[in-house]
């Protein structure tokens, strides 16, 4: 599944659409403005909330949480020792860990599980400014979760870069 993310550089709430390869709007990242912490909802084209994404308020390192139906689905935080490239660890509710690594700010990174590629995020094959692709490699993968992971690591990397 190949998706295109059209980010908005300026806009209240940071809302943006994710389209499929045919240009149909499939997901909406609905940023919630005027909140103490970063908060987003990932919605389908009909407006149903698939997952909620929020920054954890009290933690030693910046942490993002992904929830589905009020239950925590995943926790994302930067790995402690990642000097050359950005590395983030995604801990799922069942204890499974995903690894996210690459050039996050350049939108060139991968999501892996135990060495197996789940999704590739890239601007390489796009010429449209402020657009990047999410290529979900496995057909049985949870697309909403992988999109939410991509949103989280980008938010965390941008916060770290701004500090």
Phi, psi and omega per residue, in radians:
X1 nan 2.120 3.110
X2 -1.913 2.235 -3.114
X3 -2.163 2.633 3.086
X4 -1.999 2.250 -3.140
X5 -1.855 2.134 3.113
X6 -1.862 1.673 -3.139
X7 -1.322 2.630 2.991
X8 -1.847 2.225 -3.131
X9 -1.284 -0.761 3.135
X10 -2.160 2.341 3.110
X11 2.893 2.426 3.131
X12 -1.223 2.210 3.086
X13 1.611 -0.216 3.102
X14 0.941 0.808 3.096
X15 -1.465 2.466 3.030
X16 -2.741 2.676 -3.101
X17 -1.670 2.635 3.005
X18 -2.072 2.177 -3.073
X19 -1.908 2.730 3.025
X20 -1.443 -3.130 -3.077
X21 -1.104 -0.359 3.123
X22 -1.619 0.076 3.109
X23 1.504 0.137 3.093
X24 -1.441 2.368 3.098
X25 -1.219 2.128 -3.065
X26 -1.953 -0.734 -3.113
X27 -2.322 2.607 3.034
X28 -2.104 2.198 2.973
X29 -1.617 1.926 -3.055
X30 -1.796 1.742 3.121
X31 -1.386 2.371 -3.128
X32 -1.676 2.003 -3.105
X33 -1.399 2.806 3.033
X34 1.079 0.680 3.097
X35 -1.971 2.689 3.112
X36 -1.154 -0.602 -3.133
X37 -2.163 2.761 3.093
X38 -1.091 2.232 -3.129
X39 -2.436 2.325 3.129
X40 -2.409 2.696 2.949
X41 -2.144 2.355 3.019
X42 -1.725 2.074 -3.072
X43 -2.042 2.691 3.016
X44 -1.437 3.126 -3.062
X45 -1.115 -0.389 3.128
X46 -1.560 -0.007 3.094
X47 1.611 0.080 3.107
X48 -1.333 2.369 3.136
X49 -1.339 2.127 3.122
X50 -1.607 -0.795 3.069
X51 -2.579 2.704 3.030
X52 -1.965 2.451 -3.106
X53 -2.161 2.264 3.102
X54 -2.580 2.674 3.083
X55 -1.372 2.379 3.051
X56 -1.300 2.268 -3.043
X57 -1.262 -0.862 -3.064
X58 -1.933 1.823 3.078
X59 -2.770 2.664 -3.138
X60 -1.145 -0.723 3.075
X61 -1.973 2.598 3.101
X62 -0.960 2.327 -3.082
X63 -2.406 2.430 3.050
X64 -2.003 2.543 3.117
X65 -2.052 2.464 3.048
X66 -2.026 2.235 -3.125
X67 -2.185 2.582 3.050
X68 -2.298 2.187 3.135
X69 0.931 0.701 3.080
X70 1.395 -0.049 3.137
X71 -1.879 2.421 3.110
X72 -1.170 2.223 3.137
X73 -1.742 -0.669 -3.087
X74 -2.772 2.744 3.061
X75 -2.246 2.314 -3.089
X76 -2.122 2.279 3.026
X77 -2.626 2.768 -3.129
X78 -1.258 2.445 3.046
X79 -1.163 2.599 -3.070
X80 -1.103 -0.866 -3.062
X81 -1.923 1.537 3.082
X82 -2.375 1.511 -2.999
X83 -1.435 -0.786 -3.006
X84 -1.534 -0.656 -3.112
X85 -2.267 2.813 3.054
X86 -1.319 2.241 3.076
X87 -2.246 2.256 3.101
X88 -2.195 2.552 3.094
X89 -1.915 2.280 3.081
X90 -1.919 2.057 3.114
X91 -1.849 2.006 3.127
X92 -1.377 2.836 -3.092
X93 -1.002 -0.548 -3.126
X94 -1.489 0.084 3.126
X95 1.651 -0.195 3.097
X96 -1.104 2.484 3.126
X97 -2.063 2.374 3.026
X98 -1.912 2.619 3.130
X99 -1.993 2.294 3.088
X100 -2.074 2.166 -3.128
X101 -2.583 2.673 3.129
X102 2.462 -2.780 3.126
X103 -1.698 1.534 -3.003
X104 -1.070 -0.845 -3.093
X105 -1.120 -0.453 3.094
X106 -1.533 -0.002 -3.108
X107 1.046 0.753 3.098
X108 -2.280 1.535 -3.121
X109 -2.678 2.958 -3.077
X110 -2.263 2.672 3.023
X111 -2.001 2.119 -3.088
X112 -2.126 2.651 2.950
X113 -2.182 1.989 3.088
X114 0.898 0.762 3.112
X115 1.470 -0.088 3.126
X116 -1.730 2.218 3.141
X117 -1.195 2.193 3.062
X118 -1.770 -0.702 -3.108
X119 -2.671 2.555 3.093
X120 -2.109 2.209 3.110
X121 -1.891 2.227 -3.020
X122 -2.730 2.591 2.961
X123 -1.790 -0.124 -3.001
X124 -0.933 -0.754 -3.044
X125 -1.680 0.317 3.130
X126 -2.178 2.540 3.090
X127 -1.945 -0.073 -3.118
X128 -1.406 2.242 3.137
X129 -1.143 2.544 3.106
X130 1.072 0.479 3.090
X131 -2.276 2.420 3.046
X132 -2.433 2.828 -3.100
X133 -1.850 2.576 2.983
X134 -2.071 1.985 3.136
X135 -1.847 1.853 3.140
X136 -1.536 2.000 -2.963
X137 -1.353 -0.791 -3.094
X138 -1.547 2.285 -3.130
X139 -1.166 -0.517 -3.101
X140 -1.553 0.087 -3.123
X141 -1.278 2.648 3.099
X142 -1.411 1.727 -3.062
X143 -1.039 -0.750 -3.129
X144 -1.071 -0.715 3.124
X145 -1.130 -0.793 -3.115
X146 -1.159 -0.642 3.059
X147 -1.134 -0.770 3.125
X148 -1.078 -0.700 3.088
X149 -1.060 -0.786 3.122
X150 -1.053 -0.780 3.113
X151 -1.054 -0.781 -3.104
X152 -1.086 -0.860 -3.082
X153 -1.177 -0.572 3.073
X154 -1.145 -0.775 3.112
X155 -1.077 -0.798 -3.136
X156 -1.107 -0.764 -3.140
X157 -1.137 -0.692 3.125
X158 -1.178 -0.669 3.087
X159 -1.094 -0.775 3.134
X160 -1.127 -0.710 -3.136
X161 -1.128 -0.669 -3.116
X162 -1.286 -0.421 -3.119
X163 -1.352 nan nan
